[in-house]
């Protein structure tokens, strides 16, 4: 009868190293996608928890315009305004806004040294309380559990207008507990310090504590945290949180912003800050005008006395000389002399005022000195002209000049004083509040969408890191040459990974497998079955020197695919016309019956125990010449059962009736069953999962078998080329040749023993 034979030919991988590396990385990622997905899900869940539980931060801001200092006082004083100073630069205004003088006023006005808030249950208490909406019938929320009444769950509030504590308790947390009938008591370190009533100022002489609770909304038993901080500490903390920046270069527009948990308190702090700054600016400008006005008021009486004295002297002289008048020439000289003398006196006053702020080497004072020297030179010239006049005219000129000069100076200062009084009354400063802070509706932090997006990205990144780190730390052998060189064990076969078999396994676990469960019948021409055919050939030559035809399959650990190899190897051997029986001696977790669509019991454990016969446990399969024996009822003592003499008799009988007996056994490093069964086998092969076992684990497996008198003939590498398994893998090309060969298939599926 004709058949076809598949010749397997290795094909060289034409892709470059970069392509191999990329394919390997992609394989590692695809193989580790469950771990990546779990890691990402955990990080995203943490991000969701953070976005839900994190305290909400609200922002408030105000705008201030610092205008150029061109006040009415400058117009009133003229050149004298230079001596009163100019506006501070914007950088100086920023520092002034954050000074202790301004921030301290805000702290005092809003009583920020007093900290009082409800006690919340860790993590979930604050977000739950934040979402509670009080109603007239239920002003506060009920606790999740009755025994947690001391925590606040929503709607609780407290208002404290005074809190004085002794020095030893400054900065320490006190506990205020609400009681019945609007009463309360305050604890510290388990001791009651004070007990009082809402709306009354309460003082304790023993503890030195004074408190005035203005309002309290809470169920009896609810606790609040109280703390009185140092004023300087509160000022420093608020100064660090306050942000003052100029919007645009040289714009003169300052933005004052603050972030906090309470939107109303944050708004009030910013508004108090800008109002206090504007108020001090007005007071500073008003103080400048007040200081100048005080100086002028001190000078006016002296000048008035000088006017009166000079007028009296002039009148006395005229009476004495008989109402002498000035000639036209003398009047011209008088006019020039008065102007020069007025200028001199004015310059000397300016110099005196400037010396109060600057040294004599200052450019302003030197400029005044130069003007004075010029005026004095002109006065000297006038003096020479006066000397040429008659003596009567000279004296009359001198007296008239004193009257004119003193009157002019007095009139100027009197006008300046009156204008400064108007300036003082209407001072507005050079600071204007453009925008006051408003109550924020939505929090600025946390940004939920951003947190979730970053959580997703971070989760995927950490998942990739975990997969690659795990891959780097995993020292599993994925190259059969490493086992051959390190332990001297030949590789009988390298079985490529099969996605179809993976799907079949999933269907078996879910109980939804339909049709054949053997890959040898489902995909007989696949690369995986071709590899098992090469194993058939290797076994043919390997069993020549074996003591019997019993082949035992075992491995270092569970999950290697021993049952898959045993069942499909049996099917491949049976299709060549040999009589094959597969025995499941994994009496702990045997799964061989699942591949043959059979039942677990009755099986070999029942046969050894005497509760079943060989006919009962020997099952035919859908493959001709292939039978299997399941595990049977899971015994409480598998190792002792395997030591029974009946097992040896059974295996000897099967060996005589079948061409090959394949035994599936438990892993060596987990239990000793394989070492017990191995003494009956002529050929023992280790099934290894590519990339799964360190070389040391394989070595320990071989040594344990050797110590029990079981020699390992070689290894079978299973699932080679699995996604993420590593570089080692096979690529196959196939050429199909048709050959005629004769064989006589067995017509009956019945067991020979039947």
ZAMAR-449451 format. One record per residue (C-alpha): x, y, z. Coordinates in steps of 0.1 Angstrom, whole numbers, plus 2048, in hexadecimal, padded with zeros to 3 digits. Example, Ala and Ser with C-alpha at 12.3 -4.5 7.8 and 13.67 -1.06 7.14 Angstrom:
87B7D384E;8897F5847;
END
This chain:
800800800;80E8227F6;81783E80F;82B85E80F;84A867821;85388A82B;877894829;8818B0841;89C8C8835;8AA8E484B;8AA90683A;8C3921843;8B3941850;8BB95C836;8B197984D;8CC98E85C;8D5990881;8C19B0885;8A299D879;8A9980890;8AD9988AD;88D9AA8A5;87A98A8A1;88897D8C2;87E99D8D4;85B99B8C5;8599778CF;86397F8F3;84899B8F4;82D9858E5;8369688FD;83597F91B;815992912;80298392F;81C990948;81D9B2935;7F79B3937;7F69AB95C;8119C4964;7FF9DF950;7DE9D7960;7ED9D9983;7FE9FB97B;7DEA0896B;7CA9FC989;7E2A0F9A0;7DFA2D98A;7B9A2B98C;7BCA289B2;7D3A459B4;7BCA5B99E;79FA519B4;7AFA549D6;7C8A709D1;7BFA919E1;7B0AAB9CA;7C6ACA9C6;7B5AEB9BC;7C7B0A9AE;7BEB2E9B2;7D0B4C9A2;7CEB729A0;7DDB8C98A;7EEBAC995;7FABC9980;818BDD98D;816BFF97B;831C19976;834C30994;828C51986;813C5E9A2;803C809A9;81DC869C3;838C889A8;824CA3997;820CB59B7;845CB59C0;854CB899E;879CB29A0;877CAA9C5;865C899BC;887C7B9B1;890C7A9D6;872C649E0;87DC459CD;870C319B0;85BC119AD;86BBF09B5;874BD9998;85CBBC991;874BA39A1;873BB89C1;84DBB89C0;84DB929BD;863B8F9DC;84DBA89EE;82EB949E6;83EB759F6;84DB88A13;844B7FA37;834BA1A3B;819B98A21;817B73A27;816B78A4C;7F7B8EA49;7E6B73A35;7EFB58A4F;7E1B6EA6B;7C1B78A58;7B8B55A4E;7C5B44A6E;7DAB2CA59;7EFB21A77;7D0B0DA83;7CDAECA70;7ACAD9A75;79DABDA5F;78AA9DA63;79CA7BA68;797A65A49;79AA40A45;7BBA38A33;7BBA38A0D;795A36A07;787A4DA22;78FA6FA12;783A669EF;763A589FD;75DA77A12;764A8D9F4;748A7D9E0;72EA7F9FB;713A9A9F6;704AA5A17;6DEAA9A1A;6C9AB9A36;6BEA97A42;6E1A88A40;6FCAA3A45;717A89A4A;71DA67A3B;719A46A4D;739A31A51;73FA13A3B;7429FEA5B;732A07A7C;753A05A8F;763A1FA7A;74FA3DA87;76EA4FA92;776A55A6E;766A70A58;752A62A3A;744A82A2B;734AA3A35;748AA9A54;756ACCA5B;765AE0A77;76DB05A7C;786B10A96;78DB35A9A;7A6B32AB8;7BEB18AC3;7D9B1FADC;7EFB03AE7;80EB01AFE;830B02AEE;834ADCAF2;815AD5ADC;81DAEDABF;81FAD9A9F;810ABAAB1;7F0AA9AA5;7D3AAAABD;7B3A96ABA;791AA7ABD;774A8FAC2;751A9AABC;738A92AD8;713A95ADD;701AB7ADE;71CACAACC;737AC2AE6;75AAB6AE0;779AABAF1;79EAAEAE7;7B7A92AEB;7DDA90AE8;7EFA6FAEC;7D0A5FAFB;7CBA79B16;7AEA91B17;7BAAB5B17;79AAC8B15;774AC4B11;75DADFB05;73FAEAAF1;73DAF9ACE;739B1FACD;74BB24AEF;76EB2DAF6;77DB12B0B;79EB14B1F;7AFAF9B33;7C7B05B4E;7D6AE2B52;7DFADCB2E;7E4B01B24;7CCAFBB07;7B4B15AFA;79BB0FADE;77DB1EACE;769B07AB7;752B1DAA3;740B00A90;741ADAA90;72DAC3A79;733A9FA81;723A80A8F;72CA78AB3;74DA65AB5;75CA75A95;780A80A9A;792A9FA8C;7B7AA6A8A;7C2AC7A9A;7E4AD8A98;7F2AFAAA1;811B02A8C;82BB1CA92;824B3DA80;846B3EA6F;842B1AA64;820B21A54;82DB41A43;84BB2EA35;835B12A28;81DB2AA18;839B3EA08;847B1E9F8;825B149EA;81DB379DD;827B3D9B9;82DB609AC;839B65988;839B8196F;824B79950;839B84934;85AB97935;857BBA942;831BB8941;82CBC3965;811BA9969;816B91986;804B7098A;7FEB649AE;7F3B3F9B0;7F0B259CB;7E5B009CC;7D2AF09E9;7B9AD59F2;79EAEE9FD;793B039DF;782B1E9F5;7A0B22A0C;7B8B229EF;7A4B3E9DF;7A3B529FF;7C8B4FA05;7D0B5D9E2;7B7B799E5;7C4B83A08;7E7B829FA;7E1B9A9DD;7CBBB19F3;7E6BB3A0E;800BBB9F4;7EBBD69E4;7E3BE5A06;807BE7A10;80FBF79EE;7F6C139F5;802C17A18;826C1AA0C;81DC359F2;808C47A0C;825C45A25;83DC56A0B;825C72A07;820C75A2D;846C77A32;84BC92A18;82DCA6A26;83BCA4A49;85CCB2A3C;84ACCFA2B;835CD7A49;855CDAA5E;864CF3A45;845D09A40;845D1AA63;86AD24A5E;864D32A3C;845D45A48;85AD54A64;874D5EA4A;85AD6FA34;84BD83A51;86ED8DA5E;87AD98A3B;859DACA35;85DDBEA57;881DC7A50;877DD5A2D;85BDEAA3C;871DF8A58;88BE02A3F;872E14A29;863E26A46;885E31A50;88FE3DA2E;86DE4DA25;85DE33A0E;87BE2E9F7;874E1B9D7;88AE079C0;895E1599F;88FE0297F;8B3DF697E;8B1DEA9A2;890DD899B;8A0DC597F;8BDDBB995;8A5DB19B0;891D9A999;8B1D8898F;8BED869B2;89CD789BF;89CD5D9A4;8C0D539AC;8BBD529D1;89BD3E9CD;8AED259B8;8CAD239D1;8B4D1D9EF;8A0D039DC;8C0CF19D1;8CDCF19F4;8ADCE1A01;8AFCC69E7;8D3CC09F0;8CBCBDA15;8AFCA4A0E;8C5C909F6;8E1C8DA10;8C8C7AA26;8C8C5EA0D;8E9C619F9;90DC6A9FF;91EC899F3;92EC769D6;90CC6C9C8;906C799A4;8E5C8A9AF;8F7C9E9CA;914CA79B3;8FBCB4999;8EACCA9B4;90DCD79BE;914CE199A;8F3CF3998;8FAD059B9;91DD109AD;90ED1F98D;8F3D319A1;90DD3F9B9;922D4C99C;904D5E98E;8FDD6C9B1;920D799B3;91BD8C993;8FBD9B9A0;90CDA59C0;926DB89AC;90ADCB99A;8FADD39BB;91ADE29C9;918DFD9AE;8F6E089BA;8F1E249D4;8F2E189F8;8CDE1E9FD;8C4E0A9DE;8DBDEE9E9;8CADEAA0B;8A8DED9FC;8B1DD39E2;8BDDBB9FD;89EDBEA12;887DBB9F4;89AD9C9E8;896D8AA0A;870D91A09;86CD849E6;881D659EB;871D5BA0C;84ED619FE;855D4C9DF;864D2F9F2;847D30A0B;82DD309F0;83DD139DE;840CFD9FD;81CD06A07;80FCFC9E5;823CDB9E6;815CD3A09;7F2CD99FE;7F6CC39DF;806CA79F5;7E8CA7A0B;7D3CA09ED;7EBC859E1;7EAC74A03;7C4C73A04;7C2C649E1;7E0C4C9E1;7D8C2C9CE;7FAC1D9C9;809C0E9AA;7FABEB9AE;7D9BE199F;7C8BBF9A4;7BDBB5982;7ACB9398B;7A3B869AD;7A5B609B3;785B4C9AE;77AB2B9BD;786B0E9A7;76BAF599C;781ADA98E;7A2ACE99E;7C2AD398C;7D2AB399B;7D1A97996;7CBA97970;7B8A7796D;7BBA72948;7E1A7994A;7E5A61968;7D3A45956;7E6A4B935;807A4B948;7FCA2C95C;7F6A1993B;817A2392C;82AA1C94C;8189FB950;8219F092D;8459FB932;8489E9954;8399CA944;8539CA929;86E9D0943;8629B3958;86099C939;8839A592E;8929A4951;881982957;88F977935;8B298393E;8B1972960;8A3952953;8BF93A94B;8AB92093A;8BD90B91F;8AF9108FD;8CB9018E9;8CE8DA8E8;8F38DE8E2;8F78ED905;8E98CD914;8FE8B78FD;91E8CA905;9178CF92A;9088AD933;911897916;8ED88E90F;8E488B8EA;8C589C8DD;8AD8838CE;89589D8C1;88C8C28C0;8678C68BE;85C8E88B0;8418FC8C2;81E8F68B3;8039118B7;7E98F78AC;7F28E18C9;7F08FF8E0;7CC9058D4;7C48E08D9;7D18E28FD;7BC900904;79D8EF8F7;7A58D090C;7A88E592C;7878F6924;7768D591D;76D8E08FA;7848CA8E5;7738BA8C7;7818A08B0;7A48938B2;7BA8A08CD;7DA8928BF;7EF8A98AA;7FC88B897;7DA886888;7CF8AA887;7EE8B8876;80289986B;8188AD853;8218C986B;8448D1876;83D8C4899;8338A188E;8508A0875;8678A5893;8568888A5;85C873886;88187B88A;87E8708AE;86F84F8A2;88E84988D;8A58528AA;89383A8C1;89581F8A7;8BB8208A9;8BD8298CE;8A980A8D9;8C17F28C8;8D77F18E7;8BA7F6900;8B07D9917;88C7DB90D;8737EF8F8;866804915;86C82A910;86784092E;86186592A;86887C947;87589F94E;8818B7969;8608C9970;83B8CA967;82D8DA948;8478CD92F;82F8BC917;838898920;81488C91A;81389E8F8;83488D8EE;82A86B8FB;80886B8EA;8138798C8;8338648C8;81D8468CD;8078508B0;825856899;8348348A3;81282389D;80D83187A;82D81F870;81C7FE877;82A7F889A;8147EE8B8;8178098D2;80A80E8F5;80D82E909;80B82B92F;804849945;817842965;814866971;7FD85B98E;7FB87E99B;7F289597E;7EF87E960;7DE88E942;7E5873927;7C0869925;7B788D91A;7CB8898F9;7B98688F1;7968758FB;79485A916;78D85893B;7A6858957;79883A968;79A81D968;7BF81E962;7E181096D;7DD81A991;7BD805992;7CF7E8981;7EC7E8999;7D47EB9B7;7C07CD9A9;79F7DF9A4;7A17DC97D;7AE7C4963;7C57CC946;7A87C992E;7967E4942;7B37FD941;7C17F791E;7AF80F907;7B08118E1;7B58338CF;7AB8428AE;7CD8398A1;7D2815895;7EA8008AA;7EA81A8C6;7DD8138E9;7E0826909;7DC81F92E;7D183D943;7DC845967;7BC838977;7B0843999;7C985B9A9;7D88479C6;7E18579E8;8048469E6;8108479C2;83583F9CA;82C8209DF;8158149C4;8308169AA;8478009BF;82E7E49BB;83B7C59A9;81B7C5994;8287E4981;8477D1976;8327B396B;81A7CA958;8367DC946;8477BB93D;8277AE92F;8207CD91B;8447CC90E;83E7A9901;81E7B28F0;8267D48E0;8437E08CB;8487FF8E1;83B808903;83C82E90A;83983892F;83085B939;83D86395D;83D880975;85A89A976;87988E987;8808AD99D;85D8AE9AA;8588899B5;86B8689B5;85285599F;86785797F;886848991;87082B99D;86182497A;88282A968;891808973;8787F795C;88080C93D;89A803923;89B827916;89684792B;89386891A;89188B92A;8768A291C;8838C691F;8708E5917;8868FC903;89191A917;88090D937;89A8FB94B;8BC907957;8D98EF94F;8DD8E8975;8B98DC978;8BF8C495A;8DF8B896A;8CD8B298C;8B289E979;8CC887969;8DE882989;8BF87899C;8B685F982;8D9851982;8D984E9A7;8BA8389A3;8CB823989;8BA83396B;8D083D94E;8C385A938;8C9853913;8C2875906;8AB894905;88D8A08F2;88A8C68EE;8658CF8ED;8558F08E1;8758FC8CF;87091E8BF;8549288D7;84C94D8D7;86495E8EF;87893E8F4;89794C8E5;8AD94B8C7;8AE9258C3;8959178AB;89190688A;885910868;87A8F4852;8768EF82D;8658D081F;8678BB800;84E89F7FB;85887F7EB;8408627E4;84C8407ED;83B81E7EB;83F807808;82B7EA815;81E7E4837;8007D3846;7EC7E885E;7DB7D787B;7B67D5875;7AB7D3899;7AF7ED8B4;7AC7D38CF;7C87CD8E7;7DD7AF8E2;7D77A6906;7B27A8900;
END
